[in-house]
Amino acid sequence: MTPAKRTFDVVVVGAGGAGLRAALQLSEAGLNVAVLSKVFPTRSHTVAAQGGIGAALGNMGEDSWLWHMYDTVKGSDWLGDQDTIEFMCREAPKLVYELEHFGMPFDRNENGTVYQRPFGGHSQNFGERPVQRSCCAADRTGHAMLHTLYQRNVRARTRFFVEWMALDLIRDASGQVLGVTALEMETGDVMILQAGATLFATGGAGRMFHSSTNAFINTGDGLGMAARAGIPLQDMEFYQFHPTGVYGAGILITEAVRGEGGYLLNKNGERFMERYAPNLKDLASRDVVSRAMATEIKEGRGAGPQGDHLMLKLDHLGPEVIDKRLPGIREISKKFANVDPVKDPIPVVPTAHYMMGSIPTNYRSEVIAPRGADKEATVPGFYAAGECACASVHGGNRLGTNSLTELLVFGKSAADSAIRFLKENPGQKELPKDAADRSLARLARLDNQKNGESVSEVGMEIRRTMQAHCGVFRFPDMLVKGVKKIHEIADRATRTQIKDKSRVFNTARIEALELENTIEAARATMVGAAARQESRGAHDRADFHKRDDVNWLKHTLWYKEGDRLDYRPVHMKPLTVRTIEPKVRTY
Amino acid sequence: MRFRIFRYDPDKDEKPTMRDYDVALDPHDRMLLDALVRIKEQDDSLSLRRSCREGVCGSDAMNINGRNGLACITKLSDLKEPVELRPLPGLPVIRDLIVDMTQFFKQYHSIKPYLINEDPPPEKERLQSPEEREELDGLYECILCACCSTSCPSFWWNPDKFVGPAGLLQAYRFIADSRDQAAGERLDNLEDPYRLFRCHSIMNCVDACPKNLNPTRAIGKIKELMVKRSV
């Protein structure tokens, strides 16, 4: 049976920050757009971003996009593409102003301009001293931004397909992307959404780790779809552990706490970051701070009866500052840590947070899939933005605030590129006869599976394995075992069984389909990590302790088919300025 | 811990039932959502919405022992057993704890929930003083979970005509924004026997809001503005 089909100019998959910014651009261009989302748009995980949007507005003192660019390149440990980084840092102020014009409730300075706070790794004059660059709305910046973008889309009459889960990409024999198959969750119906251009903004895969700041919906759906369609995933071994997740609960405590003057203590009450990063201290890059914390714990200076966490002190900021700038943190701490930060420090531990790698894209947000010697070849009709795209602005380690910056800049650039593509390639191409076959086979397999394992069991195995084998510190023997284990789990993931066979809002089925996506992200991460014989950014190998620019200044590409790895060069040449040459990275 | 949960699958059930579950909790299970995830491990057919699990996305609103709230920030230790869970009242049930929120969002959309300012935007940001910005505190934080509107009898009786506390809170969020130019139009849009004036200030919404917001106060401010402009 062939599913029903609908045709659009553009299908956007995902309605978080990147998807909504893209959708707005497309709707306002008068295109026929469908925006699919597993959840109502304002429930997307952008809503949980706290600290701010990085943009060199210079409202608090001198700043320049070039300094922002330098910080981002250095933060990436030189794995970031310098052309995309230049593009992002130059575009950022314009897009933040635009967001303000849309109605974003930014905090304000006395002179009426947008308030900006300090954040980790952001500096003035090429690393000299901290700069206030993070444009924020208290500690609810993501919430304010997501709602503002949704509201603007209401104004633009964007058409949403709410609680629709995209299942698979449709590509023709030439490799062009022609849309997606999708499942309407309320009815269980499958539909083909054909499109002249397809834009992924599906977010991250943080649910592949056991201890994660990420929402339940962050299951790497775009990555799974891309991988099954033969598109590589890039630099997946670079996974960010946020220094401050609530101990035991994993809920994010924003870096803005340290930006506003909070700091970390070990069990002796020592401000240990002074030893690891004498200049920026607690505002060093996240990979640096998380490693320092893990080292403190490993060397017996962790806090608590198990010595397995550290303390984040902010009571010295006073209740006024905390209630004004960090009200959400106070709420979270009380609820999830039984601590009122006005009085006591918050127990925190590095927690899986953000995927630097993903579907490779260029600064125009076109998806890259090398063809032979052409390592920059793009996939016609396919665009990606946000965490599901590896532009690669974050390289080996993302700076705080740059994720929201990325959503705005590349959400827009992906839409602009799609509009250009549609102008040059009007009309719809013919769909391949087997367009829906893969999705239908996946669903039929789930319906008919006997003697399989439960989705929650296999999911738990993925999360435990990733946490134990691919964490902040990585060991060669653990990685080798991890690859073997993750392959075994991938095999088990093809035999999951659900008891619920209802057509109506079958969340068991959704979770099973999500698991088939998460496992691809996990495989790519583990295999990439085992292969990369150096330490760079968030990837820290006990057996290769140094960054190795001679052999490893290159992007990893992982292909699902045969677990194949390939590599492509880092773009060291910016668009208009001089290359920022690699050097030793200290904070 | 014992739970009694509303179950209904239109695909196979003629009518809803309450089903009992006994769950062995882990010491790490702190919130109601943790328990629901465990129940779903036993019985994968239990359907509910959930996402952020920290009270900011607004997915897992439900009726908990007779009160609307978010499962992810409701502490298990605060709940009396058996914990009775039902879908949000007053909206059609799709399945189990999942309700059809179409009417709720329709009302939200009806208040034009976006900044209206027809001036050409300046090159940089529009200026707003910290005091003007403070007017938006307690308004912009709404997560659209619908705990308030579905605890409001006026919304139960007239979900098609009464905007409801969530929508009205957002209407005031834009009226109160120094950058918005459409206050008059927004008030016109609410000048109606039902849209605004079905609120009788019984404050169920305030009691239900998991973010400690106060829709009743916002509604009061809108009413004040209506009076002011009529004299």
Contacts between the chains, C-beta under 8 A, distances in Angstrom:
chain1	res1	chain2	res2	distance
A	39	B	49	7.4
A	39	B	51	5.8
A	39	B	57	7.4
A	39	B	59	6.5
A	40	B	59	7.9
A	40	B	101	7.4
A	40	B	105	7.6
A	40	B	144	7.5
A	42	B	57	7.4
A	42	B	58	7.0
A	42	B	143	7.3
A	42	B	144	5.6
A	43	B	49	7.9
A	43	B	51	5.2
A	43	B	52	7.5
A	43	B	57	4.2
A	43	B	58	6.2
A	43	B	59	5.0
A	44	B	57	7.7
A	45	B	51	7.2
A	45	B	52	6.7
A	45	B	57	7.6
A	47	B	52	6.5
A	47	B	56	5.3
A	47	B	57	5.1
A	47	B	143	7.6
A	48	B	52	5.2
A	48	B	54	6.6
A	48	B	56	5.5
A	48	B	57	7.2
A	57	B	124	7.7
A	57	B	125	7.9
A	96	B	125	7.9
A	97	B	121	7.6
A	97	B	123	7.5
A	97	B	124	5.6
A	97	B	125	5.4
A	98	B	121	7.7
A	100	B	125	4.3
A	100	B	126	6.3
A	101	B	115	7.9
A	101	B	117	7.7
A	101	B	121	4.2
A	101	B	125	7.7
A	101	B	126	6.6
A	102	B	114	7.6
A	102	B	115	6.5
A	103	B	114	6.3
A	103	B	115	3.0
A	103	B	174	7.7
A	103	B	177	6.9
A	103	B	179	6.9
A	103	B	180	7.6
A	105	B	133	6.7
A	105	B	136	4.8
A	105	B	140	4.7
A	105	B	177	7.7
A	106	B	125	7.4
A	106	B	133	7.6
A	107	B	130	7.7
A	107	B	133	6.6
A	108	B	128	5.3
A	108	B	129	6.5
A	108	B	130	4.8
A	108	B	132	7.6
A	108	B	133	4.6
A	109	B	130	7.3
A	110	B	129	7.5
A	110	B	130	6.5
A	111	B	127	7.4
A	112	B	127	3.1
A	112	B	128	5.6
A	112	B	129	5.5
A	113	B	124	7.6
A	113	B	125	6.1
A	113	B	127	6.7
A	114	B	125	5.3
A	137	B	140	7.5
A	140	B	56	7.6
A	140	B	141	6.5
A	143	B	56	5.8
A	143	B	141	7.2
A	143	B	143	7.3
A	144	B	140	6.1
A	147	B	140	7.3
A	151	B	113	5.0
A	151	B	114	4.0
A	151	B	115	7.5
A	152	B	114	5.8
A	154	B	109	5.8
A	154	B	113	6.1
A	154	B	114	5.9
A	155	B	112	7.7
A	155	B	114	4.4
A	186	B	94	6.0
A	215	B	51	4.4
A	215	B	52	4.5
A	215	B	53	6.7
A	215	B	57	6.7
A	216	B	50	5.6
A	216	B	51	5.4
A	216	B	52	7.9
A	216	B	53	6.5
A	217	B	51	4.8
A	248	B	28	6.3
A	249	B	30	7.0
A	251	B	53	7.8
A	251	B	54	4.9
A	252	B	54	7.7
A	328	B	56	7.8
A	331	B	55	7.7
A	332	B	54	6.4
A	335	B	55	7.3
A	335	B	73	5.5
A	335	B	75	7.7
A	336	B	30	7.2
A	336	B	54	7.3
A	454	B	41	7.2
A	454	B	44	7.1
A	455	B	44	7.2
A	456	B	40	7.4
A	456	B	41	4.6
A	456	B	44	7.8
A	498	B	44	5.6
A	499	B	43	7.8
A	499	B	44	5.4
A	499	B	45	6.4
A	500	B	44	5.1
A	500	B	45	3.8
A	502	B	9	5.1
A	502	B	11	4.3
A	502	B	12	6.6
A	502	B	45	6.9
A	502	B	95	7.5
A	503	B	11	5.4
A	504	B	9	6.1
A	504	B	10	5.6
A	504	B	11	4.8
A	504	B	94	6.8
A	504	B	95	5.1
A	505	B	47	5.2
A	505	B	94	5.5
A	505	B	95	4.5
A	505	B	96	7.8
A	505	B	98	5.4
A	506	B	47	7.3
A	507	B	40	7.8
A	507	B	47	4.8
A	507	B	48	7.2
A	508	B	40	7.9
A	508	B	44	3.8
A	508	B	45	6.5
A	511	B	44	7.8
